[in-house]
Amino acid sequence: MRITRLFESSTASSENINQERFVEIVAKHKALLLQSDEGSDPFSVEDFANFTEGLRLEKYEYVGGAAPRRLIPVKANVEVFTANEAPPDQLIPFHHELAQVKSPPQYLFFYCDLPSETGGETALIDSTLVYRYVAETFPAFVDKLKAHGARYKRILPSQDDEASPIGRSFYNAYQVENKADLEKKLNSIEGLEYEWTAEGNLEVITEPIPAIRMVDQQHNHGIYQWTFNNSVIAAFRGWQDCRNDRKQSVCFGNNDTMDADVLEAIATFMDENKVSYKWKKGDIFALNNRLVMHSRNSYTGHRRVYASMFGDTICSDSVVKRDGVGEVVTDVSALNVTDPLTFGMWRLDEPEKTVYNAIQAGYRRFDSACDYGNEALTGRGIRRAIAEGIVKREDLYITTKLWNTYHSEKHVSLALKKCLEDLGLDYVDEFLIHFPISMEFVPFDKKYPPEWTNLDGNMVLVKNDINATWRAMEELVDHGLTRFIGLSNFNCQHLRQVLSVARIRPTSLQVECHPHLSQGILLRFAREAGIRVSAFSPMGGASYISLDMATKDDLLFEHPVVLGISDKYKKTAAQILLRWAIQRNTLPISKSSRLERMKENRNLFDFYLTTDEMSSIDSLNKNRRYNDPGVFCEAGMGTFCPIYE
């Protein structure tokens, strides 16, 4: 099977697609063209049905749609039906399939059995592109859609009206056989309003439906994009027939009227930025319906395009995944994160004020450590924000770390309790072993934080069983002092050692990761074990120049590749680097002392980098590590302490 990414200028690649691969590539590329291999016959409708059945996707009941459909008989256990059979001279406006219902399908497929003589292209547009245009051009409109959603009004006939693009009967639309069952179904939908007209038609005004949606993850693949996920333009432009007035077809969820000029401008933008594909017999489209809007251009001649729609994937007990020590991985919940952005506490000039401002700017994940020496102050900022009602404690995800001098079993609990005392919290969400380096114990009352040296000013390494340290970490979870435990600055073999003995598996690995140190193998190893990866220093060497651990030549901010992509999207270099980190399924840790920059660094969800752009940034890798104990320990403390080799 040949695969072409429809939103990117790419040549077709050939591969077989199973469920796991399909989910991965349609999450990443949004829209795919699938064709038979060169020299093979075009796909038949039976091939199409067999392919979609083989992906093991949930069946989706086509309820609430506007267009009449006819089922196409196939041998496979899937539903294949005609695509919208609106008259050929009519353009079907852009929409997410069934975005006017609470739970639209996740995956949408089209198959071409007969291409039209002229026109008839299925046009696509990236929903995030539309969101960004609307948010920048009509911010008040977007704010109102976010707050209230949209309501859709439609009058449905008692029988399918094939002359109308929205002529589906109320029996068909709601999959019922009589009015009593129909009214029972309608009455069960909270917020929906309906009435019978004198002509025997059904007028329906939907409940408020979300119209701007954040798509965070799909099967552990980071998406993190705002989408203009609705049928507002489809209703405004296309819901017109002898029963319906398109200009009355949609309003805000609070019943306020939508500005027709705004809707026309959005529709024009869509038309000017669409990607149209001229069908060939046997072609298949696979669309991520949460991320892509589609339409149909008018055409001449005959045209037969069929469709299938599905919900999520169906899990299979036959698919067994194992980690790096051969254990079956059954829990990957740690990979599911709603907000990928973390604010770092390292080297803050005004910790209390900065953390408070970061919470105001929208950050909810915070990365701290005893070694940063500012937990008492950052804790004040956190507690102030909670006291003022900006957030609740349960809204925050606080990480802190076990320092090298506290690896002995008897010191692990004491170390966390000291962090909690300074932070002024009853628990943290995550406690990490900071380094796989065990050092001589330094009493809390003599020197805190102990940093890298003992009371005599020497860095002294000691024997320690890291497995025993991990057992003590597990007891912290048992006692409710931390919700989760994890690791920092550990390599694959370090992870393998902990996984070999863990009763409570690590949920998180925090490592240095940026385009100069992409760590692809380590990221894969961790994620296949169900461990999410947080990336510190996502900007590369910028934070290390003042420490003489990097030079200006190491600045990724000024690299032509980064600047070129920055110019294309009208985003800062920092935003490009953070977006790159997110699309690699890592959680970047960044910081700023300025409230405006904090907000700017969170403004990452209205664009995405193409595969080619990701690859161009990937190519900057040179395995350059800026935070390396194997270098700075010997230079600063006279102790040779490599951990990554």
VOGU-3710 file (C-alpha; in Angstrom, 3 decimals, decimal comma):
1> mritrlfess> 0,000/0,000/0,000  1,324/3,440/-0,960  0,875/6,262/1,564  0,978/9,984/0,799  0,727/12,710/3,442  -1,867/15,081/2,005  -0,853/18,185/3,970  2,835/17,832/3,162  4,770/17,827/-0,090  5,879/14,228/0,150
11> tasseninqe> 6,262/11,330/-2,227  4,364/8,145/-1,558  5,976/5,541/0,661  5,003/1,885/0,623  4,243/-0,121/3,744  1,709/-2,401/5,362  -0,407/-0,717/8,028  -1,604/-2,371/11,213  -3,682/-0,678/13,880  -0,730/0,648/15,888
21> rfveivakhk> 0,991/2,110/12,851  -2,239/3,619/11,545  -2,942/5,396/14,830  0,607/6,753/14,910  0,722/8,177/11,401  -2,806/9,583/11,311  -2,136/11,326/14,638  1,063/12,791/13,244  0,034/13,577/9,656  -3,736/14,084/10,034
31> alllqsdegs> -4,726/13,160/6,465  -3,458/10,281/4,331  -3,977/9,169/0,751  -3,789/5,382/0,450  -3,318/3,723/-2,930  -2,530/0,251/-4,200  1,098/-0,500/-4,993  2,485/0,391/-8,419  1,500/-2,220/-10,986  -1,401/-3,531/-8,891
41> dpfsvedfan> -5,089/-3,145/-9,628  -6,828/-0,214/-7,917  -8,471/-1,021/-4,610  -12,040/-2,272/-4,871  -14,812/-1,383/-2,457  -14,326/-4,826/-0,866  -10,615/-4,051/-0,433  -11,616/-0,780/1,204  -14,024/-2,514/3,588  -11,495/-5,242/4,440
51> fteglrleky> -8,814/-2,644/5,139  -10,945/-0,624/7,552  -12,165/-3,792/9,258  -8,562/-4,914/9,756  -7,740/-1,746/11,684  -10,028/-2,900/14,526  -11,806/0,400/15,106  -14,984/0,923/17,098  -18,186/1,012/15,102  -19,780/4,436/15,017
61> eyvggaaprr> -23,544/4,870/14,820  -24,394/7,525/12,252  -26,919/9,496/14,293  -27,640/13,207/13,851  -26,153/13,670/10,388  -27,806/15,983/7,877  -27,073/14,280/4,559  -29,014/11,316/3,156  -26,893/8,143/2,927  -27,290/4,747/1,290
71> lipvkanvev> -25,611/1,643/2,639  -23,298/-0,175/0,225  -23,323/-3,950/0,686  -19,900/-5,407/1,531  -18,760/-8,730/2,956  -16,664/-7,214/5,766  -18,301/-6,430/9,087  -18,189/-2,646/8,629  -20,637/-0,041/7,372  -19,848/1,521/4,010
81> ftaneappdq> -22,264/4,142/2,733  -22,486/6,837/0,127  -20,783/10,111/0,854  -22,994/13,197/0,871  -25,129/12,876/-2,259  -25,995/16,537/-2,539  -26,685/17,663/-6,123  -23,422/17,908/-8,100  -23,728/21,644/-8,734  -23,631/22,334/-4,999
91> lipfhhelaq> -20,459/22,822/-2,980  -20,516/21,094/0,402  -18,870/23,507/2,900  -16,034/22,609/5,268  -16,879/20,727/8,436  -15,703/18,103/10,857  -17,928/15,094/10,316  -20,839/15,222/12,780  -19,275/18,051/14,782  -22,845/19,099/15,575
101> vksppqylff> -23,170/16,133/17,967  -21,551/15,591/21,372  -19,213/12,760/20,343  -18,142/12,956/16,697  -16,308/10,054/15,041  -12,548/9,950/15,461  -11,599/8,432/12,111  -13,194/9,083/8,736  -12,476/7,202/5,504  -13,455/7,931/1,906
111> ycdlpsetgg> -13,157/5,594/-1,068  -13,465/6,545/-4,743  -15,286/4,000/-6,889  -15,856/6,367/-9,802  -14,221/9,798/-10,177  -16,238/12,628/-11,699  -15,517/14,035/-15,151  -14,602/17,461/-13,777  -14,398/18,855/-10,263  -15,693/16,764/-7,397
121> etalidstlv> -12,486/17,039/-5,393  -12,633/16,314/-1,697  -11,010/19,413/-0,244  -9,279/19,405/3,138  -8,089/22,014/5,581  -6,155/21,747/8,821  -8,518/22,689/11,628  -5,683/24,180/13,700  -4,831/26,517/10,813  -8,435/27,711/10,827
131> yryvaetfpa> -8,405/28,118/14,602  -5,302/30,289/14,470  -6,769/32,524/11,774  -10,006/33,009/13,686  -8,259/33,500/17,047  -5,941/36,161/15,619  -8,550/37,897/13,450  -11,669/37,587/15,596  -10,475/36,891/19,162  -13,796/37,853/20,778
141> fvdklkahga> -15,607/35,400/18,497  -13,281/32,567/19,541  -13,577/33,478/23,222  -17,351/33,304/22,943  -17,215/29,946/21,139  -14,929/28,598/23,864  -17,242/29,850/26,574  -20,601/28,856/25,116  -20,115/26,518/22,167  -22,633/26,506/19,314
151> rykrilpsqd> -26,235/25,424/18,776  -27,514/24,175/15,434  -31,054/24,524/14,087  -32,434/22,271/11,376  -35,855/21,232/10,075  -35,929/17,552/9,101  -38,495/15,954/6,781  -40,277/12,664/7,415  -38,732/11,101/4,308  -35,262/11,466/2,798
161> deaspigrsf> -35,155/14,399/0,381  -32,418/13,551/-2,109  -32,728/16,953/-3,767  -31,377/18,579/-0,601  -27,812/18,413/0,785  -29,384/18,254/4,262  -32,442/16,216/3,352  -31,997/13,286/5,709  -35,278/12,318/7,346  -35,745/12,462/11,083
171> ynayqvenka> -36,250/8,691/11,163  -32,911/8,140/9,445  -31,081/10,874/11,299  -31,922/9,438/14,700  -32,076/5,754/13,693  -35,659/5,151/14,861  -38,770/3,663/13,249  -41,556/5,674/14,842  -42,258/9,043/16,434  -42,649/7,635/19,939
181> dlekklnsie> -39,112/6,224/19,909  -37,858/9,422/18,318  -39,350/11,633/21,029  -37,976/9,315/23,702  -34,496/9,696/22,223  -34,810/13,461/21,838  -36,122/13,896/25,383  -33,070/12,069/26,724  -30,703/14,716/25,324  -30,292/17,454/27,910
191> gleyewtaeg> -30,562/20,954/26,475  -31,972/19,881/23,090  -35,191/21,553/21,965  -37,620/20,327/19,315  -41,131/20,839/17,979  -43,312/19,429/15,238  -44,266/21,775/12,414  -47,681/21,998/10,826  -46,261/20,232/7,746  -45,211/17,220/9,836
201> nlevitepip> -41,514/18,115/9,793  -39,301/18,131/12,893  -37,533/21,320/13,971  -34,526/20,600/16,176  -32,268/23,017/18,029  -29,339/21,114/19,469  -27,989/21,455/22,956  -24,860/23,682/23,166  -22,033/21,747/21,483  -18,322/22,522/22,096
211> airmvdqqhn> -17,025/24,366/19,039  -13,387/24,963/19,949  -11,614/21,830/21,148  -8,147/21,107/22,446  -6,881/17,785/21,142  -4,169/16,827/23,594  -3,236/13,212/22,909  -4,354/10,291/20,818  -3,107/6,924/22,021  -0,141/8,480/23,804
221> hgiyqwtfnn> 0,896/10,515/20,768  1,179/14,180/21,694  -1,063/16,413/19,556  -1,704/19,476/21,751  -3,516/21,608/19,186  -6,544/23,851/19,339  -9,051/23,041/16,609  -11,984/24,901/15,062  -13,935/21,725/15,635  -17,502/22,447/14,635
231> sviaafrgwq> -19,998/22,576/11,780  -20,613/26,314/12,071  -19,470/27,198/8,555  -21,118/24,115/7,054  -24,411/25,174/8,611  -24,047/28,845/7,668  -22,992/28,123/4,094  -24,763/24,861/3,309  -27,878/24,235/5,397  -30,215/25,724/2,842
241> dcrndrkqsv> -33,245/24,060/1,240  -37,003/24,535/0,976  -37,343/24,023/4,742  -34,183/25,641/6,124  -32,661/29,112/6,047  -28,878/28,788/6,368  -28,601/32,187/8,062  -30,778/30,923/10,905  -29,034/27,565/11,214  -26,444/28,321/13,896
251> cfgnndtmda> -25,980/30,534/16,947  -23,796/30,672/20,032  -24,569/28,228/22,810  -26,158/31,039/24,833  -28,475/31,750/21,844  -26,692/34,957/20,810  -26,551/35,551/17,056  -23,273/34,982/15,223  -21,978/37,832/13,071  -22,574/36,893/9,419
261> dvleaiatfm> -19,573/38,950/8,269  -17,295/36,972/10,594  -18,694/33,684/9,302  -18,223/34,784/5,687  -14,626/35,793/6,390  -13,878/32,404/7,958  -15,468/30,588/5,028  -13,411/32,652/2,576  -10,216/31,850/4,473  -11,040/28,152/4,273
271> denkvsykwk> -11,640/28,333/0,525  -8,379/30,191/-0,029  -6,281/27,772/2,028  -7,803/24,392/1,217  -5,964/21,410/-0,204  -7,973/19,835/-3,031  -7,318/16,344/-4,328  -8,646/15,032/-7,634  -9,869/11,492/-7,072  -8,617/8,461/-8,983
281> kgdifalnnr> -10,443/5,151/-8,969  -9,457/3,049/-5,961  -8,099/5,955/-3,894  -8,692/5,940/-0,137  -8,592/8,925/2,204  -7,917/8,302/5,903  -8,696/11,399/7,963  -8,247/12,244/11,603  -11,688/13,766/12,061  -10,611/15,568/15,247
291> lvmhsrnsyt> -7,934/17,502/13,332  -9,122/17,824/9,722  -12,131/19,480/8,090  -13,348/18,321/4,693  -15,655/19,583/1,957  -16,690/18,640/-1,567  -16,278/20,752/-4,659  -19,046/20,823/-7,263  -18,646/18,523/-10,265  -19,965/17,300/-13,598
301> ghrrvyasmf> -20,666/13,768/-14,717  -21,188/10,786/-12,465  -19,268/10,377/-9,197  -19,287/7,538/-6,676  -17,442/8,163/-3,420  -18,182/6,042/-0,374  -17,436/6,627/3,286  -16,957/4,858/6,601  -16,592/6,393/10,027  -15,335/4,968/13,284
311> gdticsdsvv> -14,746/5,760/16,915  -11,580/4,857/18,784  -9,492/1,716/18,454  -10,516/-1,651/19,850  -7,883/-3,011/22,212  -6,606/-6,497/21,539  -5,402/-8,945/24,173  -3,180/-10,517/21,540  -0,946/-7,428/21,372  1,633/-7,802/24,154
321> krdgvgevvt> 4,178/-5,055/24,819  7,234/-5,629/26,957  9,707/-3,223/28,511  13,506/-3,369/28,551  13,571/-6,134/31,157  10,972/-8,325/29,479  8,041/-7,365/31,702  4,616/-6,960/30,116  3,633/-3,296/30,130  -0,023/-3,038/31,098
331> dvsalnvtdp> -0,183/0,509/32,459  0,771/3,407/30,201  -1,354/6,003/32,011  1,781/7,999/32,852  2,047/8,887/29,170  -1,345/10,620/29,231  -0,781/14,272/30,077  -3,322/17,009/29,417  -0,844/19,904/29,608  2,706/19,150/28,412
341> ltfgmwrlde> 4,325/22,389/29,601  6,305/22,509/32,849  7,748/25,561/34,572  11,259/25,046/35,944  12,457/26,412/39,306  16,210/26,214/38,643  18,127/29,503/38,989  15,190/31,866/39,531  16,041/35,450/40,523  12,788/36,102/42,400
351> pektvynaiq> 11,389/32,611/43,121  8,219/33,580/45,016  7,097/36,237/42,550  8,098/34,193/39,516  6,195/31,060/40,520  3,114/33,091/41,425  3,233/34,804/38,022  3,745/31,470/36,282  0,524/30,177/37,833  -1,245/33,328/36,681
361> agyrrfdsac> 0,160/32,703/33,191  -1,451/29,268/33,118  1,295/26,894/34,232  0,150/24,004/36,382  3,189/21,712/36,290  6,249/22,813/38,278  9,683/21,244/38,509  11,573/21,801/41,756  14,482/20,229/43,635  16,170/20,513/46,996
371> dygnealtgr> 19,404/21,334/45,131  17,873/24,472/43,619  17,970/26,061/47,071  14,747/28,025/46,681  11,917/25,704/47,734  10,904/27,816/50,718  10,417/30,803/48,416  8,769/28,933/45,554  6,472/27,308/48,109  5,326/30,751/49,221
381> girraiaegi> 4,428/31,635/45,642  2,446/28,423/45,265  0,591/28,909/48,549  -0,201/32,529/47,699  -1,805/31,501/44,415  -3,841/28,845/46,234  -4,869/31,256/48,993  -6,049/33,803/46,415  -8,174/31,187/44,678  -6,249/31,246/41,410
391> vkredlyitt> -5,790/27,477/41,649  -6,527/24,609/43,976  -3,748/22,355/45,191  -5,184/19,465/43,171  -4,879/21,582/39,997  -1,093/21,607/40,346  1,487/18,945/39,588  4,573/19,553/41,742  7,791/17,625/41,202  10,802/17,677/43,491
401> klwntyhsek> 13,891/15,514/43,741  16,043/13,396/46,046  19,563/14,769/46,243  22,703/12,642/45,900  23,632/12,814/49,595  20,345/11,234/50,704  20,390/7,920/48,811  20,663/5,782/51,932  17,319/4,137/52,809  17,231/5,880/56,183
411> hvslalkkcl> 17,614/9,335/54,601  15,137/9,137/51,697  12,013/9,880/53,740  13,778/12,614/55,706  14,818/14,277/52,460  11,283/14,419/51,092  9,870/15,632/54,389  12,402/18,482/54,336  11,271/19,409/50,807  7,635/19,333/51,915
421> edlgldyvde> 8,441/21,500/54,926  10,121/24,100/52,717  7,405/23,994/50,076  4,690/24,148/52,730  2,848/21,207/51,177  1,432/17,969/52,536  2,535/15,975/49,518  4,172/16,331/46,121  2,877/14,783/42,958  6,203/13,361/41,915
431> flihfpisme> 9,530/12,637/43,617  12,538/11,820/41,448  16,016/10,489/42,179  17,961/13,494/40,907  21,124/11,713/39,730  22,375/8,109/39,708  25,209/9,398/41,909  25,457/8,462/45,599  27,488/10,833/47,762  28,503/11,092/51,397
441> fvpfdkkypp> 25,639/12,100/53,689  25,627/15,728/54,828  23,464/16,431/57,924  20,422/18,583/57,193  21,197/20,951/60,057  24,812/21,463/58,999  24,442/22,350/55,345  21,280/22,543/53,257  21,080/22,177/50,429  24,341/20,234/50,515
451> ewtnldgnmv> 25,129/20,799/46,833  28,066/18,740/45,507  30,448/18,804/48,464  30,583/17,676/52,093  31,353/19,849/55,107  35,044/19,797/54,178  34,363/21,062/50,701  34,989/17,713/49,013  32,828/15,677/46,669  32,908/12,161/48,123
461> lvkndinatw> 31,300/9,250/46,298  30,071/6,316/48,389  28,868/2,768/47,823  25,103/2,469/47,646  22,515/0,014/46,438  20,258/2,078/44,183  17,690/-0,716/44,404  17,451/-0,118/48,152  17,019/3,586/47,447  14,158/2,732/45,125
471> rameelvdhg> 12,461/0,584/47,759  12,571/3,566/50,111  11,056/5,708/47,342  8,220/3,200/47,010  7,452/3,528/50,723  6,918/7,258/50,215  4,055/6,422/47,856  2,671/3,951/50,389  2,646/6,684/53,047  1,025/9,324/50,808
481> ltrfiglsnf> 3,985/11,709/50,778  4,182/11,567/46,984  1,738/10,289/44,400  4,353/9,057/41,942  8,080/8,361/41,839  10,578/8,561/39,036  14,120/9,169/37,897  16,272/11,954/36,546  19,511/11,828/34,534  19,301/8,038/34,264
491> ncqhlrqvls> 20,348/6,214/31,092  18,878/3,031/29,578  20,898/0,678/31,769  20,054/2,665/34,907  16,364/2,402/33,978  16,712/-1,311/33,339  18,204/-1,805/36,799  15,319/-0,048/38,552  12,673/-1,752/36,418  14,170/-5,127/37,344
501> varirptslq> 13,283/-4,681/41,019  10,468/-2,122/41,058  7,293/-2,917/42,949  6,038/0,545/41,982  7,292/1,393/38,523  8,771/4,798/37,743  6,264/7,010/35,973  8,673/9,689/34,817  12,200/10,197/33,516  13,673/13,681/33,396
511> vechphlsqg> 16,717/14,231/31,186  18,510/16,934/29,267  16,971/16,958/25,803  17,139/19,498/22,978  18,070/19,554/19,272  21,794/19,331/20,114  21,067/16,261/22,284  17,969/14,560/20,910  18,335/11,250/22,845  16,075/9,300/20,503
521> illrfareag> 17,061/5,851/21,764  16,555/6,780/25,421  13,166/8,345/24,666  12,009/5,214/22,895  13,265/2,936/25,687  11,435/4,965/28,337  8,142/5,303/26,475  8,031/1,617/25,593  8,253/0,983/29,329  5,302/3,333/29,932
531> irvsafspmg> 7,556/6,083/31,347  6,955/9,647/30,187  9,965/11,854/29,500  10,391/15,430/30,720  13,020/17,464/28,877  15,094/19,971/30,819  17,123/22,623/28,979  14,886/22,398/25,872  16,568/25,549/24,525  19,966/23,861/24,542
541> gasyisldma> 22,995/25,755/25,780  21,279/29,083/26,531  21,169/28,591/30,316  24,759/27,393/30,505  26,633/30,282/28,922  26,781/32,226/32,192  28,188/29,077/33,868  30,932/28,762/31,222  29,422/25,414/30,214  28,402/26,656/26,751
551> tkddllfehp> 29,314/29,426/24,334  27,332/31,763/22,115  28,052/29,413/19,235  25,795/26,893/20,990  22,714/29,138/20,873  19,896/27,327/19,113  17,916/30,587/19,142  20,177/31,874/16,405  20,457/28,783/14,222  19,249/29,406/10,638
561> vvlgisdkyk> 17,073/26,267/10,627  15,218/27,376/13,747  14,960/30,979/12,573  13,609/29,919/9,185  10,794/27,911/10,757  10,208/30,721/13,252  9,721/33,193/10,415  7,281/30,874/8,594  4,940/30,548/11,563  5,524/34,027/13,015
571> ktaaqillrw> 6,603/32,421/16,262  9,684/32,977/18,416  12,651/30,620/18,249  11,794/29,492/21,774  8,262/28,589/20,686  9,641/26,525/17,798  12,005/24,631/20,113  9,242/23,966/22,634  6,875/22,818/19,879  9,573/20,442/18,595
581> aiqrntlpis> 9,898/18,972/22,081  6,127/18,491/22,417  5,808/16,759/19,061  8,506/14,298/20,152  6,200/13,278/23,018  8,339/14,942/25,673  7,295/17,468/28,317  9,630/20,476/28,009  10,668/22,358/31,156  11,151/26,068/30,521
591> kssrlermke> 11,225/29,231/32,586  11,185/33,002/32,343  11,129/35,870/34,813  8,753/37,917/32,629  5,008/37,340/32,700  4,653/38,208/29,002  7,314/35,672/28,037  5,686/33,024/30,229  2,433/33,481/28,331  4,271/33,529/25,029
601> nrnlfdfylt> 5,988/30,227/25,824  2,573/28,691/26,433  1,199/29,925/23,119  2,176/26,749/21,288  -1,117/25,102/20,492  -2,189/26,979/17,360  0,394/25,504/14,979  2,355/22,329/14,407  5,613/21,432/12,678  5,567/19,305/9,546
611> tdemssidsl> 7,537/16,093/9,260  10,165/17,841/7,151  10,485/20,645/9,687  10,816/18,181/12,536  13,483/16,325/10,571  15,404/19,515/9,836  15,555/20,290/13,559  16,414/16,656/14,322  19,416/17,014/12,011  20,958/19,543/14,415
621> nknrryndpg> 21,748/16,749/16,858  25,435/16,456/17,752  25,111/14,601/21,072  26,227/17,750/22,852  25,493/17,496/26,567  25,704/20,726/28,566  24,816/19,370/32,011  27,317/16,517/32,375  28,679/15,452/35,793  31,398/13,628/33,917
631> vfceagmgtf> 32,737/17,062/32,969  31,767/19,608/35,632  32,440/17,388/38,688  36,067/16,924/37,773  36,502/20,541/36,673  34,795/21,997/39,762  35,325/19,437/42,538  38,230/17,360/41,325  36,126/14,163/41,199  35,793/12,187/37,986
641> cpiye> 32,140/11,117/37,864  30,900/10,014/34,435  27,365/8,576/34,362  26,312/8,517/30,710  29,072/6,469/29,112
//
